[in-house]
């Protein structure tokens, strides 16, 4: 059973590449998860936020991710491909 203060969430969706921070000095290509509730920037906990080959391999795949959501950023502790 999860404690009330446990912020861990699970999302299901499609991993895609899109532009992040459009129009700013920080504009760059990012990896996102598209869900039925919205689209969130996807990062793996402890990985390079700008170059993560493991995430790039998941582009176009349906996944289940477990981690924390902070506004539009989903920080994944665990990522599983769906068949």
C-alpha distances in whole Angstrom, upper triangle without the diagonal:
4,7,9,12,10,13,12,13,15,18,21,24,28,29,32,35,36,38,36,37,40,43,42,43,40,40,39,38,34,31,29,26,27,25,25,24,27,28,26,28,26,26,24,23,26,28,32,31,35,35,32,34,30,29,33,33,30,32,33,30,27,23,20,19,15,16,17,20,22,25,26,25,22,21,20,18,18,21,21,24,24,27
4,6,8,6,9,9,11,13,16,19,23,26,27,30,32,33,35,33,34,37,40,39,40,36,37,36,35,31,29,26,24,25,23,24,22,24,25,23,25,23,23,22,20,23,26,29,28,32,32,30,32,29,27,31,31,28,30,31,28,25,22,18,17,13,13,14,16,19,21,23,22,19,18,17,16,17,19,20,24,24,27
4,5,5,9,10,12,15,19,22,25,28,29,32,34,35,36,33,34,37,40,39,40,36,37,37,36,32,30,28,26,27,25,26,24,25,26,24,26,24,24,23,21,24,27,30,29,32,34,31,34,31,29,33,33,31,33,34,31,28,25,21,19,16,15,14,17,18,21,23,22,20,19,19,18,19,22,23,27,27,31
4,6,8,10,12,15,18,22,25,28,29,32,33,34,35,32,33,36,38,37,38,35,36,36,35,32,30,27,25,26,24,24,22,24,25,23,25,24,24,24,22,25,28,30,29,32,34,32,34,32,30,33,34,31,33,34,31,29,26,22,20,17,15,14,15,17,19,22,21,19,19,20,19,21,23,25,28,28,32
4,6,9,12,15,18,22,25,28,28,30,32,32,33,30,30,34,36,34,36,32,34,33,33,29,28,26,24,26,24,25,22,23,24,22,23,22,22,21,19,22,25,27,26,30,31,30,32,30,28,32,33,30,32,33,31,28,25,22,19,16,14,12,14,15,17,20,19,17,17,18,17,19,22,24,28,28,32
4,6,9,12,15,19,22,25,25,28,29,30,31,28,29,32,35,34,34,31,32,31,31,27,25,23,22,23,21,23,21,22,22,20,21,20,19,18,17,19,22,25,24,27,29,27,29,26,25,29,29,27,29,30,28,25,22,18,16,12,10,9,12,13,16,19,17,15,14,14,14,16,18,21,24,25,29
4,6,10,13,17,19,22,22,24,26,26,27,24,25,29,31,30,31,28,28,28,27,24,22,20,18,20,18,20,17,18,19,16,17,16,16,16,14,18,20,22,21,24,26,24,27,24,22,26,27,24,26,27,25,23,20,16,14,10,8,6,8,10,13,15,13,11,11,12,12,14,17,19,22,23,27
4,7,10,14,17,19,19,22,24,25,26,24,25,28,31,30,31,28,28,27,26,22,20,18,16,18,17,18,17,17,18,15,16,15,15,14,13,16,18,21,20,23,24,22,24,21,20,23,24,21,23,24,22,20,16,13,10,7,5,5,8,11,14,15,13,10,10,9,9,11,13,15,19,20,23
4,7,10,13,16,17,20,22,23,24,23,24,27,30,29,31,27,27,26,25,21,18,16,14,15,13,15,13,14,15,13,15,13,14,14,14,18,19,21,20,23,24,22,24,21,19,22,22,19,21,22,19,17,14,10,8,6,5,6,7,11,13,14,12,9,10,9,10,11,12,14,16,17,21
4,7,10,13,14,18,20,22,24,22,25,27,31,30,31,28,27,26,24,20,17,15,12,13,11,13,12,13,14,13,14,13,14,14,15,18,19,22,20,23,23,21,22,19,17,20,20,17,18,19,16,13,10,7,6,4,7,8,9,13,15,14,13,10,11,9,10,9,10,11,13,13,17
4,7,10,11,14,17,19,21,20,22,25,28,28,30,26,25,24,21,18,15,12,9,9,7,9,9,10,11,10,12,11,13,14,15,19,19,21,19,22,22,20,21,18,15,18,18,15,16,16,14,11,8,6,5,7,9,10,10,13,14,13,12,9,11,10,12,11,10,11,12,12,16
4,7,10,13,16,18,21,21,23,25,29,29,31,27,26,24,21,18,15,12,8,8,6,8,10,11,11,11,14,12,15,15,18,21,20,22,21,22,22,20,20,18,15,17,17,13,14,13,11,7,6,4,6,9,12,13,13,16,17,15,15,12,14,12,14,12,10,10,10,9,12
4,7,10,13,15,18,18,21,23,26,27,29,25,24,22,19,16,12,9,6,5,4,7,10,9,9,10,12,11,14,15,18,22,20,22,20,21,21,19,19,17,14,15,15,11,11,10,8,5,6,7,8,12,14,15,14,17,17,14,14,12,14,13,16,14,11,11,10,9,12
4,6,10,12,16,17,20,21,25,26,27,24,22,20,16,14,10,8,5,5,7,10,12,11,9,11,12,11,14,15,19,22,20,21,19,19,19,17,17,15,12,12,12,9,8,6,6,4,6,9,10,14,16,17,16,19,18,15,15,13,15,14,17,15,12,12,10,10,12
4,7,10,13,14,18,19,23,23,24,21,19,16,13,10,7,6,5,6,9,13,14,12,10,10,10,8,11,13,16,19,17,17,15,16,15,13,13,12,8,9,10,6,5,6,6,6,7,10,10,14,15,17,16,18,18,14,13,12,14,13,16,14,11,11,10,11,14
4,7,10,12,16,16,20,21,22,19,16,14,10,8,6,5,6,7,11,14,15,13,9,10,10,9,12,15,18,20,18,17,15,15,14,13,14,13,10,9,10,8,5,6,8,10,11,14,14,17,18,19,17,19,18,15,14,14,15,15,18,17,14,15,14,15,17
4,7,9,13,13,17,18,19,16,13,10,7,6,5,6,9,10,14,17,18,15,11,11,9,10,12,15,18,20,17,16,13,12,12,12,13,13,10,8,11,10,7,9,11,13,14,17,16,19,20,20,19,19,19,15,14,14,16,16,20,19,16,18,17,18,20
4,6,10,10,13,15,16,14,11,9,6,6,6,7,10,11,14,17,17,14,10,11,9,11,14,17,20,21,19,17,14,13,14,15,16,17,13,12,15,14,11,12,15,16,17,19,19,21,21,21,19,19,17,14,14,15,17,18,22,22,19,21,20,21,23
4,7,6,10,11,12,10,7,6,4,6,8,9,13,14,17,20,19,15,12,12,10,12,14,18,21,22,19,17,14,12,14,15,17,18,15,14,17,17,14,16,18,20,20,22,21,23,22,22,19,19,17,13,14,16,18,20,23,24,22,24,23,25,27
4,5,9,9,11,8,6,5,6,6,9,9,13,14,17,20,18,15,11,10,8,11,13,16,19,20,18,16,12,11,14,15,17,19,15,15,19,18,16,18,20,21,21,22,20,22,20,19,17,16,14,11,11,14,16,18,21,22,21,24,23,25,28
4,6,6,8,6,5,7,9,9,12,13,16,17,20,22,20,16,14,12,11,14,15,19,20,21,20,17,14,13,16,18,21,22,19,19,22,21,19,21,23,24,24,25,23,24,22,20,18,16,14,11,12,15,17,20,24,25,24,27,27,29,32
4,6,8,8,5,8,9,11,14,14,17,18,21,23,21,18,15,15,13,16,18,22,24,25,23,20,17,15,18,20,22,24,21,20,24,23,20,22,24,25,25,27,25,27,25,24,21,19,17,14,15,19,21,23,27,28,26,29,29,30,33
4,7,8,6,10,12,14,17,18,21,21,24,26,25,21,19,18,17,20,21,25,26,27,25,22,19,17,20,23,25,27,24,23,27,26,24,25,28,29,29,30,29,30,28,27,24,22,19,17,18,22,24,26,30,31,30,33,32,34,36
4,5,5,9,12,14,17,18,21,22,25,27,26,22,19,18,16,19,20,23,25,25,23,20,17,16,19,22,24,26,24,23,27,27,24,26,29,30,29,30,28,29,27,25,23,20,18,16,17,21,22,25,28,30,29,32,32,34,37
4,6,9,12,14,18,19,23,24,27,30,28,24,22,20,17,20,20,23,24,24,22,19,16,14,18,21,23,26,23,23,27,27,25,27,30,31,31,32,29,30,28,26,24,22,20,18,19,22,23,26,29,30,30,33,33,35,38
4,6,10,11,15,16,20,21,24,27,25,22,19,17,14,16,16,19,20,20,18,15,12,11,14,17,20,22,20,20,23,23,22,24,26,28,27,28,25,27,24,23,21,18,17,15,15,18,19,22,25,27,26,29,30,32,35
4,7,9,13,14,18,19,23,25,24,20,17,16,13,16,16,20,21,22,19,16,13,11,14,17,19,21,19,18,22,22,19,22,24,26,25,27,25,26,25,23,21,19,18,15,15,18,19,22,25,27,25,28,28,30,33
4,6,10,12,16,18,21,24,23,20,16,15,12,14,14,17,19,20,17,14,11,8,11,14,16,18,15,14,18,18,16,19,21,23,23,25,23,25,23,22,20,19,18,15,15,17,18,20,23,24,23,25,25,27,30
4,7,10,13,15,19,22,22,18,14,13,10,12,13,16,18,19,16,14,11,8,10,12,13,15,13,11,15,15,13,15,18,20,20,22,20,23,22,21,20,19,19,15,14,16,17,18,22,22,20,22,22,24,26
4,6,10,12,16,19,19,15,12,10,7,8,9,12,15,16,14,12,9,7,9,10,12,13,10,10,13,13,11,14,15,17,17,18,17,19,18,18,16,16,16,12,11,12,13,15,18,19,17,19,19,21,24
4,7,10,13,17,17,14,10,9,6,6,8,11,14,15,13,12,9,9,10,9,11,11,7,7,11,9,8,11,12,13,13,15,13,16,16,16,15,16,16,12,10,11,12,12,16,16,13,16,15,18,20
4,6,10,13,13,10,6,5,4,5,8,11,14,17,15,15,12,12,13,12,14,13,9,10,13,10,9,11,11,12,11,13,12,14,14,14,13,14,13,10,9,9,11,11,15,15,13,15,15,16,19
4,6,10,10,8,6,5,6,6,10,12,15,18,16,17,15,15,16,14,16,14,11,12,13,10,9,10,10,9,8,10,9,12,13,13,12,14,13,10,10,8,11,11,14,13,11,13,12,13,16
4,7,8,6,4,7,9,10,13,16,19,22,20,21,18,19,19,18,19,18,14,15,16,13,11,10,11,9,10,11,11,14,15,15,13,15,14,11,12,11,14,14,17,17,14,15,14,14,17
4,5,5,6,8,11,12,15,17,20,23,22,23,20,22,22,21,22,20,16,18,18,15,14,13,12,10,10,10,11,13,15,15,13,15,14,12,13,12,15,14,18,16,14,15,14,14,17
4,6,8,11,15,15,19,21,23,27,26,27,24,25,26,24,25,24,20,21,22,18,17,16,15,12,13,13,14,16,17,17,15,17,16,14,16,15,18,18,21,20,18,18,17,16,18
4,7,10,13,15,18,20,22,26,25,26,23,25,26,25,26,24,21,22,23,20,19,18,18,15,15,14,14,15,16,15,13,14,13,11,14,13,17,17,20,20,18,19,19,18,21
4,7,10,12,16,18,21,24,23,23,20,21,23,22,24,22,19,20,21,18,17,16,17,15,15,14,14,16,16,15,12,13,11,9,11,11,15,16,19,19,18,19,19,19,22
4,7,9,13,16,18,21,20,20,17,18,19,19,20,19,16,16,18,15,14,14,15,13,13,14,13,15,15,14,11,12,11,7,9,10,13,14,18,18,16,18,18,18,21
4,6,9,13,15,18,17,17,14,15,17,16,18,17,14,15,17,15,14,15,15,14,13,13,12,13,12,11,8,9,8,5,5,6,10,11,15,16,14,17,17,18,22
4,7,10,13,15,14,13,10,11,13,13,15,15,11,13,16,14,13,15,15,15,14,14,12,14,12,12,10,10,10,6,5,6,8,10,14,15,14,17,17,19,22
4,7,10,12,11,12,9,11,12,10,13,12,8,11,13,11,11,13,13,13,11,12,9,11,10,10,10,11,12,9,6,5,6,7,11,11,10,13,14,17,20
4,6,9,7,8,6,9,10,8,11,10,8,11,13,12,13,16,15,16,13,13,10,11,10,10,11,11,13,11,8,6,5,6,9,10,10,14,15,18,21
4,6,5,8,8,11,11,8,11,9,8,11,13,12,14,17,16,16,13,13,10,10,9,10,12,13,16,14,10,8,6,5,6,8,8,12,14,17,21
4,6,9,9,13,13,11,14,12,11,15,16,16,18,21,19,19,16,15,12,11,8,10,12,13,16,15,11,9,6,6,6,9,11,14,17,20,24
4,7,9,12,12,10,13,12,13,16,17,17,19,23,22,22,19,18,15,14,12,13,15,16,19,18,14,13,9,9,9,12,13,17,20,23,26
4,6,9,8,7,10,9,10,12,14,15,16,20,19,20,18,18,15,15,14,15,16,17,19,18,14,13,10,10,10,12,13,16,18,22,25
4,6,6,6,9,10,10,12,15,16,17,20,20,22,20,20,18,18,16,17,18,18,20,18,14,14,12,13,14,16,16,19,20,24,27
4,6,7,11,11,10,12,15,15,15,19,19,21,19,19,16,17,15,15,15,15,16,14,11,12,10,12,14,16,16,19,20,23,26
4,7,10,12,10,11,14,15,15,18,20,21,20,21,19,20,19,19,18,18,18,16,13,14,13,15,17,18,18,21,21,24,27
4,6,9,9,8,12,13,13,17,18,20,19,21,19,20,19,20,20,20,21,19,16,16,15,15,17,18,17,19,20,23,25
4,5,6,6,9,10,12,15,16,18,16,18,16,17,17,18,19,20,21,18,15,15,13,13,14,14,13,16,16,20,22
4,5,5,6,9,10,14,14,17,16,18,17,19,19,21,22,23,24,21,18,17,16,15,16,15,14,16,15,19,21
4,5,5,7,10,13,12,14,13,15,14,16,16,19,20,22,23,20,17,16,14,12,13,12,10,12,12,16,18
4,5,5,7,11,10,12,11,13,12,14,15,17,17,19,20,17,14,13,12,11,13,12,9,11,11,14,17
4,5,5,9,10,13,13,15,15,18,18,20,20,21,22,19,17,16,15,14,16,15,13,14,13,16,18
4,6,9,9,12,12,15,15,18,19,21,22,24,25,21,19,18,17,15,17,15,12,12,11,14,15
4,6,5,8,8,11,12,15,17,19,19,21,22,19,17,15,15,13,15,13,9,10,8,11,12
4,6,9,10,13,14,17,18,20,20,22,22,18,17,16,16,15,18,16,12,13,11,13,14
4,7,9,13,15,18,20,22,21,23,23,20,19,17,19,17,20,18,14,13,11,11,12
4,6,10,12,16,18,20,20,23,23,20,19,17,18,16,18,15,11,10,7,8,9
4,7,10,14,16,19,18,21,22,19,18,15,17,15,17,14,10,9,6,5,8
4,6,10,13,15,16,19,20,17,16,13,14,11,13,10,7,5,4,5,9
4,7,10,13,14,17,19,17,15,12,13,10,11,8,6,5,7,7,11
4,7,9,11,14,16,15,12,9,9,6,8,6,4,6,9,10,14
4,7,9,13,16,15,13,9,8,6,6,5,7,9,12,13,17
4,7,10,13,13,10,7,6,4,5,7,9,12,15,17,21
4,7,10,11,8,6,5,7,8,10,12,15,18,20,24
4,6,7,6,4,6,9,11,13,14,17,19,21,24
4,6,5,6,8,11,14,16,17,20,22,24,28
4,6,8,11,14,17,19,19,22,24,25,28
4,7,10,13,16,18,17,20,21,23,26
4,6,9,13,15,15,18,19,21,25
4,6,10,11,11,14,16,18,22
4,7,9,10,14,16,19,22
4,5,7,10,13,16,19
4,7,10,14,16,20
4,7,10,13,16
4,7,10,13
4,6,10
4,7
4
